[in-house]
Amino acid sequence: MVDDACNKLRVTYLSIVNSGISPLSLNTSTSIKVYNSIVIPKALYGCELWTSISTED
Protein backbone atom coordinates (compact mmCIF):
# COMPACT_ATOMS: atom_id res chain seq x y z
CA MET A 1 0.00 0.00 0.00
CA VAL A 2 2.77 2.42 0.83
CA ASP A 3 4.50 1.57 -2.43
CA ASP A 4 1.26 2.29 -4.28
CA ALA A 5 1.04 5.71 -2.62
CA CYS A 6 4.65 6.47 -3.57
CA ASN A 7 3.97 5.46 -7.14
CA LYS A 8 0.84 7.64 -7.26
CA LEU A 9 2.84 10.57 -5.93
CA ARG A 10 5.58 10.04 -8.52
CA VAL A 11 3.15 9.58 -11.43
CA THR A 12 1.07 12.60 -10.45
CA TYR A 13 4.12 14.82 -10.09
CA LEU A 14 5.56 13.66 -13.41
CA SER A 15 2.25 14.13 -15.21
CA ILE A 16 2.14 17.74 -14.00
CA VAL A 17 5.73 18.32 -15.11
CA ASN A 18 5.15 16.61 -18.48
CA SER A 19 2.09 18.78 -19.10
CA GLY A 20 4.40 21.77 -19.28
CA ILE A 21 4.17 23.03 -15.71
CA SER A 22 7.75 22.87 -14.53
CA PRO A 23 8.48 23.64 -10.88
CA LEU A 24 11.51 25.62 -12.03
CA SER A 25 9.37 27.92 -14.16
CA LEU A 26 6.84 28.64 -11.39
CA ASN A 27 7.07 30.97 -8.46
CA THR A 28 8.09 28.96 -5.38
CA SER A 29 4.83 29.65 -3.54
CA THR A 30 2.79 28.65 -6.60
CA SER A 31 4.79 25.45 -6.98
CA ILE A 32 4.18 24.58 -3.32
CA LYS A 33 0.44 25.29 -3.68
CA VAL A 34 0.20 23.02 -6.73
CA TYR A 35 2.11 20.26 -4.95
CA ASN A 36 0.04 20.54 -1.75
CA SER A 37 -3.32 20.78 -3.53
CA ILE A 38 -2.84 18.12 -6.22
CA VAL A 39 0.06 15.77 -5.56
CA ILE A 40 -0.20 15.19 -1.80
CA PRO A 41 -3.99 14.54 -1.69
CA LYS A 42 -3.72 12.03 -4.53
CA ALA A 43 -0.89 10.18 -2.77
CA LEU A 44 -2.65 10.16 0.60
CA TYR A 45 -6.04 9.03 -0.71
CA GLY A 46 -7.03 5.99 1.33
CA CYS A 47 -4.23 6.40 3.87
CA GLU A 48 -6.66 5.85 6.73
CA LEU A 49 -6.51 2.18 5.73
CA TRP A 50 -2.75 2.04 6.24
CA THR A 51 -3.23 1.12 9.91
CA SER A 52 -4.07 -2.41 8.78
CA ILE A 53 -0.68 -2.84 7.06
CA SER A 54 1.51 -5.54 8.53
CA THR A 55 5.25 -5.15 9.02
CA GLU A 56 5.88 -7.29 5.93
CA ASP A 57 4.04 -4.77 3.71
PDB file of N, CA, C and O in Angstrom:
ATOM      1  N   MET A   1       0.817  -1.198   0.000  1.00  0.00           N
ATOM      2  CA  MET A   1       0.000   0.000   0.000  1.00  0.00           C
ATOM      3  C   MET A   1       0.858   1.259   0.000  1.00  0.00           C
ATOM      4  O   MET A   1       0.560   2.218  -0.712  1.00  0.00           O
ATOM      5  N   VAL A   2       1.898   1.256   0.780  1.00  0.00           N
ATOM      6  CA  VAL A   2       2.769   2.421   0.834  1.00  0.00           C
ATOM      7  C   VAL A   2       3.467   2.601  -0.509  1.00  0.00           C
ATOM      8  O   VAL A   2       3.630   3.725  -0.985  1.00  0.00           O
ATOM      9  N   ASP A   3       3.875   1.497  -1.114  1.00  0.00           N
ATOM     10  CA  ASP A   3       4.501   1.572  -2.435  1.00  0.00           C
ATOM     11  C   ASP A   3       3.533   2.137  -3.467  1.00  0.00           C
ATOM     12  O   ASP A   3       3.930   2.902  -4.346  1.00  0.00           O
ATOM     13  N   ASP A   4       2.264   1.759  -3.359  1.00  0.00           N
ATOM     14  CA  ASP A   4       1.256   2.295  -4.275  1.00  0.00           C
ATOM     15  C   ASP A   4       1.129   3.804  -4.115  1.00  0.00           C
ATOM     16  O   ASP A   4       1.024   4.528  -5.105  1.00  0.00           O
ATOM     17  N   ALA A   5       1.138   4.278  -2.875  1.00  0.00           N
ATOM     18  CA  ALA A   5       1.042   5.714  -2.623  1.00  0.00           C
ATOM     19  C   ALA A   5       2.256   6.443  -3.184  1.00  0.00           C
ATOM     20  O   ALA A   5       2.123   7.524  -3.757  1.00  0.00           O
ATOM     21  N   CYS A   6       3.432   5.859  -3.022  1.00  0.00           N
ATOM     22  CA  CYS A   6       4.655   6.468  -3.570  1.00  0.00           C
ATOM     23  C   CYS A   6       4.595   6.529  -5.087  1.00  0.00           C
ATOM     24  O   CYS A   6       4.994   7.522  -5.697  1.00  0.00           O
ATOM     25  N   ASN A   7       4.095   5.463  -5.687  1.00  0.00           N
ATOM     26  CA  ASN A   7       3.966   5.456  -7.143  1.00  0.00           C
ATOM     27  C   ASN A   7       2.957   6.489  -7.617  1.00  0.00           C
ATOM     28  O   ASN A   7       3.191   7.162  -8.621  1.00  0.00           O
ATOM     29  N   LYS A   8       1.828   6.626  -6.906  1.00  0.00           N
ATOM     30  CA  LYS A   8       0.838   7.639  -7.258  1.00  0.00           C
ATOM     31  C   LYS A   8       1.442   9.031  -7.168  1.00  0.00           C
ATOM     32  O   LYS A   8       1.220   9.871  -8.040  1.00  0.00           O
ATOM     33  N   LEU A   9       2.203   9.272  -6.115  1.00  0.00           N
ATOM     34  CA  LEU A   9       2.841  10.571  -5.934  1.00  0.00           C
ATOM     35  C   LEU A   9       3.788  10.852  -7.095  1.00  0.00           C
ATOM     36  O   LEU A   9       3.769  11.941  -7.668  1.00  0.00           O
ATOM     37  N   ARG A  10       4.603   9.884  -7.436  1.00  0.00           N
ATOM     38  CA  ARG A  10       5.576  10.040  -8.523  1.00  0.00           C
ATOM     39  C   ARG A  10       4.874  10.277  -9.859  1.00  0.00           C
ATOM     40  O   ARG A  10       5.241  11.187 -10.602  1.00  0.00           O
ATOM     41  N   VAL A  11       3.867   9.460 -10.165  1.00  0.00           N
ATOM     42  CA  VAL A  11       3.151   9.576 -11.433  1.00  0.00           C
ATOM     43  C   VAL A  11       2.419  10.909 -11.523  1.00  0.00           C
ATOM     44  O   VAL A  11       2.435  11.552 -12.573  1.00  0.00           O
ATOM     45  N   THR A  12       1.782  11.330 -10.447  1.00  0.00           N
ATOM     46  CA  THR A  12       1.067  12.600 -10.452  1.00  0.00           C
ATOM     47  C   THR A  12       2.019  13.760 -10.664  1.00  0.00           C
ATOM     48  O   THR A  12       1.754  14.648 -11.474  1.00  0.00           O
ATOM     49  N   TYR A  13       3.121  13.756  -9.944  1.00  0.00           N
ATOM     50  CA  TYR A  13       4.117  14.819 -10.092  1.00  0.00           C
ATOM     51  C   TYR A  13       4.658  14.857 -11.519  1.00  0.00           C
ATOM     52  O   TYR A  13       4.749  15.927 -12.121  1.00  0.00           O
ATOM     53  N   LEU A  14       5.014  13.702 -12.057  1.00  0.00           N
ATOM     54  CA  LEU A  14       5.564  13.659 -13.412  1.00  0.00           C
ATOM     55  C   LEU A  14       4.532  14.055 -14.461  1.00  0.00           C
ATOM     56  O   LEU A  14       4.891  14.660 -15.471  1.00  0.00           O
ATOM     57  N   SER A  15       3.269  13.730 -14.249  1.00  0.00           N
ATOM     58  CA  SER A  15       2.246  14.134 -15.212  1.00  0.00           C
ATOM     59  C   SER A  15       2.068  15.646 -15.222  1.00  0.00           C
ATOM     60  O   SER A  15       1.805  16.236 -16.270  1.00  0.00           O
ATOM     61  N   ILE A  16       2.209  16.273 -14.062  1.00  0.00           N
ATOM     62  CA  ILE A  16       2.138  17.736 -14.004  1.00  0.00           C
ATOM     63  C   ILE A  16       3.333  18.340 -14.729  1.00  0.00           C
ATOM     64  O   ILE A  16       3.178  19.273 -15.517  1.00  0.00           O
ATOM     65  N   VAL A  17       4.513  17.813 -14.466  1.00  0.00           N
ATOM     66  CA  VAL A  17       5.728  18.323 -15.111  1.00  0.00           C
ATOM     67  C   VAL A  17       5.669  18.090 -16.623  1.00  0.00           C
ATOM     68  O   VAL A  17       6.034  18.976 -17.396  1.00  0.00           O
ATOM     69  N   ASN A  18       5.219  16.921 -17.047  1.00  0.00           N
ATOM     70  CA  ASN A  18       5.146  16.610 -18.478  1.00  0.00           C
ATOM     71  C   ASN A  18       4.075  17.410 -19.205  1.00  0.00           C
ATOM     72  O   ASN A  18       4.118  17.528 -20.430  1.00  0.00           O
ATOM     73  N   SER A  19       3.113  17.960 -18.468  1.00  0.00           N
ATOM     74  CA  SER A  19       2.087  18.784 -19.103  1.00  0.00           C
ATOM     75  C   SER A  19       2.593  20.190 -19.396  1.00  0.00           C
ATOM     76  O   SER A  19       1.882  21.002 -19.989  1.00  0.00           O
ATOM     77  N   GLY A  20       3.811  20.471 -18.985  1.00  0.00           N
ATOM     78  CA  GLY A  20       4.403  21.773 -19.281  1.00  0.00           C
ATOM     79  C   GLY A  20       4.533  22.680 -18.080  1.00  0.00           C
ATOM     80  O   GLY A  20       5.059  23.787 -18.193  1.00  0.00           O
ATOM     81  N   ILE A  21       4.064  22.230 -16.933  1.00  0.00           N
ATOM     82  CA  ILE A  21       4.172  23.030 -15.715  1.00  0.00           C
ATOM     83  C   ILE A  21       5.410  22.565 -14.964  1.00  0.00           C
ATOM     84  O   ILE A  21       5.359  21.601 -14.199  1.00  0.00           O
ATOM     85  N   SER A  22       6.495  23.238 -15.182  1.00  0.00           N
ATOM     86  CA  SER A  22       7.746  22.873 -14.529  1.00  0.00           C
ATOM     87  C   SER A  22       7.889  23.633 -13.219  1.00  0.00           C
ATOM     88  O   SER A  22       7.645  24.839 -13.176  1.00  0.00           O
ATOM     89  N   PRO A  23       8.279  22.948 -12.156  1.00  0.00           N
ATOM     90  CA  PRO A  23       8.482  23.640 -10.877  1.00  0.00           C
ATOM     91  C   PRO A  23       9.530  24.744 -10.972  1.00  0.00           C
ATOM     92  O   PRO A  23       9.483  25.714 -10.215  1.00  0.00           O
ATOM     93  N   LEU A  24      10.461  24.602 -11.886  1.00  0.00           N
ATOM     94  CA  LEU A  24      11.506  25.615 -12.033  1.00  0.00           C
ATOM     95  C   LEU A  24      10.990  26.881 -12.706  1.00  0.00           C
ATOM     96  O   LEU A  24      11.561  27.957 -12.530  1.00  0.00           O
ATOM     97  N   SER A  25       9.906  26.755 -13.482  1.00  0.00           N
ATOM     98  CA  SER A  25       9.365  27.923 -14.163  1.00  0.00           C
ATOM     99  C   SER A  25       8.302  28.641 -13.339  1.00  0.00           C
ATOM    100  O   SER A  25       7.878  29.739 -13.702  1.00  0.00           O
ATOM    101  N   LEU A  26       7.870  28.039 -12.242  1.00  0.00           N
ATOM    102  CA  LEU A  26       6.841  28.641 -11.391  1.00  0.00           C
ATOM    103  C   LEU A  26       7.467  29.380 -10.219  1.00  0.00           C
ATOM    104  O   LEU A  26       8.588  29.092  -9.801  1.00  0.00           O
ATOM    105  N   ASN A  27       6.720  30.327  -9.709  1.00  0.00           N
ATOM    106  CA  ASN A  27       7.068  30.970  -8.456  1.00  0.00           C
ATOM    107  C   ASN A  27       7.081  29.879  -7.381  1.00  0.00           C
ATOM    108  O   ASN A  27       6.277  28.948  -7.439  1.00  0.00           O
ATOM    109  N   THR A  28       7.965  29.982  -6.424  1.00  0.00           N
ATOM    110  CA  THR A  28       8.087  28.958  -5.381  1.00  0.00           C
ATOM    111  C   THR A  28       6.775  28.737  -4.642  1.00  0.00           C
ATOM    112  O   THR A  28       6.391  27.592  -4.401  1.00  0.00           O
ATOM    113  N   SER A  29       6.082  29.807  -4.279  1.00  0.00           N
ATOM    114  CA  SER A  29       4.825  29.649  -3.539  1.00  0.00           C
ATOM    115  C   SER A  29       3.755  28.987  -4.406  1.00  0.00           C
ATOM    116  O   SER A  29       2.948  28.207  -3.900  1.00  0.00           O
ATOM    117  N   THR A  30       3.738  29.284  -5.691  1.00  0.00           N
ATOM    118  CA  THR A  30       2.786  28.646  -6.600  1.00  0.00           C
ATOM    119  C   THR A  30       3.100  27.166  -6.752  1.00  0.00           C
ATOM    120  O   THR A  30       2.195  26.333  -6.764  1.00  0.00           O
ATOM    121  N   SER A  31       4.364  26.844  -6.868  1.00  0.00           N
ATOM    122  CA  SER A  31       4.787  25.449  -6.983  1.00  0.00           C
ATOM    123  C   SER A  31       4.384  24.652  -5.746  1.00  0.00           C
ATOM    124  O   SER A  31       3.920  23.517  -5.860  1.00  0.00           O
ATOM    125  N   ILE A  32       4.560  25.238  -4.580  1.00  0.00           N
ATOM    126  CA  ILE A  32       4.177  24.579  -3.325  1.00  0.00           C
ATOM    127  C   ILE A  32       2.666  24.392  -3.260  1.00  0.00           C
ATOM    128  O   ILE A  32       2.194  23.341  -2.825  1.00  0.00           O
ATOM    129  N   LYS A  33       1.897  25.401  -3.690  1.00  0.00           N
ATOM    130  CA  LYS A  33       0.438  25.292  -3.678  1.00  0.00           C
ATOM    131  C   LYS A  33      -0.039  24.183  -4.612  1.00  0.00           C
ATOM    132  O   LYS A  33      -0.943  23.424  -4.260  1.00  0.00           O
ATOM    133  N   VAL A  34       0.559  24.084  -5.794  1.00  0.00           N
ATOM    134  CA  VAL A  34       0.196  23.019  -6.732  1.00  0.00           C
ATOM    135  C   VAL A  34       0.515  21.658  -6.122  1.00  0.00           C
ATOM    136  O   VAL A  34      -0.310  20.745  -6.170  1.00  0.00           O
ATOM    137  N   TYR A  35       1.688  21.524  -5.558  1.00  0.00           N
ATOM    138  CA  TYR A  35       2.111  20.261  -4.947  1.00  0.00           C
ATOM    139  C   TYR A  35       1.184  19.874  -3.797  1.00  0.00           C
ATOM    140  O   TYR A  35       0.751  18.725  -3.706  1.00  0.00           O
ATOM    141  N   ASN A  36       0.881  20.833  -2.917  1.00  0.00           N
ATOM    142  CA  ASN A  36       0.038  20.545  -1.751  1.00  0.00           C
ATOM    143  C   ASN A  36      -1.424  20.319  -2.112  1.00  0.00           C
ATOM    144  O   ASN A  36      -2.123  19.598  -1.400  1.00  0.00           O
ATOM    145  N   SER A  37      -1.902  20.917  -3.197  1.00  0.00           N
ATOM    146  CA  SER A  37      -3.319  20.778  -3.530  1.00  0.00           C
ATOM    147  C   SER A  37      -3.609  19.646  -4.507  1.00  0.00           C
ATOM    148  O   SER A  37      -4.752  19.198  -4.603  1.00  0.00           O
ATOM    149  N   ILE A  38      -2.599  19.174  -5.235  1.00  0.00           N
ATOM    150  CA  ILE A  38      -2.841  18.119  -6.220  1.00  0.00           C
ATOM    151  C   ILE A  38      -2.072  16.841  -5.902  1.00  0.00           C
ATOM    152  O   ILE A  38      -2.658  15.760  -5.846  1.00  0.00           O
ATOM    153  N   VAL A  39      -0.786  16.957  -5.697  1.00  0.00           N
ATOM    154  CA  VAL A  39       0.061  15.773  -5.561  1.00  0.00           C
ATOM    155  C   VAL A  39      -0.159  15.073  -4.224  1.00  0.00           C
ATOM    156  O   VAL A  39      -0.412  13.869  -4.194  1.00  0.00           O
ATOM    157  N   ILE A  40      -0.069  15.796  -3.139  1.00  0.00           N
ATOM    158  CA  ILE A  40      -0.200  15.194  -1.804  1.00  0.00           C
ATOM    159  C   ILE A  40      -1.567  14.540  -1.591  1.00  0.00           C
ATOM    160  O   ILE A  40      -1.611  13.396  -1.141  1.00  0.00           O
ATOM    161  N   PRO A  41      -2.694  15.216  -1.895  1.00  0.00           N
ATOM    162  CA  PRO A  41      -3.986  14.544  -1.687  1.00  0.00           C
ATOM    163  C   PRO A  41      -4.138  13.255  -2.493  1.00  0.00           C
ATOM    164  O   PRO A  41      -4.714  12.282  -2.008  1.00  0.00           O
ATOM    165  N   LYS A  42      -3.625  13.248  -3.712  1.00  0.00           N
ATOM    166  CA  LYS A  42      -3.724  12.031  -4.525  1.00  0.00           C
ATOM    167  C   LYS A  42      -2.908  10.900  -3.912  1.00  0.00           C
ATOM    168  O   LYS A  42      -3.345   9.749  -3.917  1.00  0.00           O
ATOM    169  N   ALA A  43      -1.740  11.213  -3.388  1.00  0.00           N
ATOM    170  CA  ALA A  43      -0.893  10.185  -2.774  1.00  0.00           C
ATOM    171  C   ALA A  43      -1.479   9.674  -1.464  1.00  0.00           C
ATOM    172  O   ALA A  43      -1.337   8.495  -1.140  1.00  0.00           O
ATOM    173  N   LEU A  44      -2.133  10.543  -0.714  1.00  0.00           N
ATOM    174  CA  LEU A  44      -2.648  10.156   0.598  1.00  0.00           C
ATOM    175  C   LEU A  44      -4.064   9.597   0.567  1.00  0.00           C
ATOM    176  O   LEU A  44      -4.594   9.201   1.605  1.00  0.00           O
ATOM    177  N   TYR A  45      -4.685   9.560  -0.611  1.00  0.00           N
ATOM    178  CA  TYR A  45      -6.041   9.034  -0.711  1.00  0.00           C
ATOM    179  C   TYR A  45      -6.069   7.591  -0.204  1.00  0.00           C
ATOM    180  O   TYR A  45      -5.330   6.743  -0.704  1.00  0.00           O
ATOM    181  N   GLY A  46      -6.898   7.319   0.758  1.00  0.00           N
ATOM    182  CA  GLY A  46      -7.026   5.990   1.333  1.00  0.00           C
ATOM    183  C   GLY A  46      -6.030   5.686   2.434  1.00  0.00           C
ATOM    184  O   GLY A  46      -5.951   4.544   2.886  1.00  0.00           O
ATOM    185  N   CYS A  47      -5.273   6.669   2.875  1.00  0.00           N
ATOM    186  CA  CYS A  47      -4.232   6.405   3.873  1.00  0.00           C
ATOM    187  C   CYS A  47      -4.804   5.998   5.228  1.00  0.00           C
ATOM    188  O   CYS A  47      -4.088   5.435   6.056  1.00  0.00           O
ATOM    189  N   GLU A  48      -6.076   6.274   5.462  1.00  0.00           N
ATOM    190  CA  GLU A  48      -6.658   5.853   6.732  1.00  0.00           C
ATOM    191  C   GLU A  48      -6.698   4.332   6.835  1.00  0.00           C
ATOM    192  O   GLU A  48      -6.870   3.793   7.929  1.00  0.00           O
ATOM    193  N   LEU A  49      -6.543   3.643   5.730  1.00  0.00           N
ATOM    194  CA  LEU A  49      -6.513   2.182   5.726  1.00  0.00           C
ATOM    195  C   LEU A  49      -5.124   1.632   5.999  1.00  0.00           C
ATOM    196  O   LEU A  49      -4.964   0.423   6.168  1.00  0.00           O
ATOM    197  N   TRP A  50      -4.125   2.487   6.046  1.00  0.00           N
ATOM    198  CA  TRP A  50      -2.754   2.039   6.244  1.00  0.00           C
ATOM    199  C   TRP A  50      -2.537   1.424   7.620  1.00  0.00           C
ATOM    200  O   TRP A  50      -1.552   0.712   7.817  1.00  0.00           O
ATOM    201  N   THR A  51      -3.412   1.673   8.565  1.00  0.00           N
ATOM    202  CA  THR A  51      -3.230   1.121   9.906  1.00  0.00           C
ATOM    203  C   THR A  51      -3.337  -0.398   9.906  1.00  0.00           C
ATOM    204  O   THR A  51      -2.887  -1.057  10.843  1.00  0.00           O
ATOM    205  N   SER A  52      -3.934  -0.953   8.854  1.00  0.00           N
ATOM    206  CA  SER A  52      -4.066  -2.411   8.783  1.00  0.00           C
ATOM    207  C   SER A  52      -2.880  -3.067   8.079  1.00  0.00           C
ATOM    208  O   SER A  52      -2.898  -4.275   7.844  1.00  0.00           O
ATOM    209  N   ILE A  53      -1.858  -2.298   7.742  1.00  0.00           N
ATOM    210  CA  ILE A  53      -0.681  -2.841   7.058  1.00  0.00           C
ATOM    211  C   ILE A  53       0.191  -3.589   8.059  1.00  0.00           C
ATOM    212  O   ILE A  53       0.471  -3.101   9.154  1.00  0.00           O
ATOM    213  N   SER A  54       0.608  -4.774   7.663  1.00  0.00           N
ATOM    214  CA  SER A  54       1.506  -5.538   8.529  1.00  0.00           C
ATOM    215  C   SER A  54       2.941  -5.080   8.309  1.00  0.00           C
ATOM    216  O   SER A  54       3.215  -4.302   7.396  1.00  0.00           O
ATOM    217  N   THR A  55       3.850  -5.559   9.142  1.00  0.00           N
ATOM    218  CA  THR A  55       5.250  -5.152   9.023  1.00  0.00           C
ATOM    219  C   THR A  55       5.890  -5.693   7.755  1.00  0.00           C
ATOM    220  O   THR A  55       6.894  -5.147   7.296  1.00  0.00           O
ATOM    221  N   GLU A  56       5.333  -6.755   7.177  1.00  0.00           N
ATOM    222  CA  GLU A  56       5.878  -7.289   5.927  1.00  0.00           C
ATOM    223  C   GLU A  56       5.542  -6.414   4.737  1.00  0.00           C
ATOM    224  O   GLU A  56       6.265  -6.431   3.741  1.00  0.00           O
ATOM    225  N   ASP A  57       4.449  -5.639   4.817  1.00  0.00           N
ATOM    226  CA  ASP A  57       4.037  -4.771   3.711  1.00  0.00           C
ATOM    227  C   ASP A  57       4.954  -3.586   3.676  1.00  0.00           C
ATOM    228  O   ASP A  57       4.801  -2.712   2.823  1.00  0.00           O
TER     229      ASP A  57
END
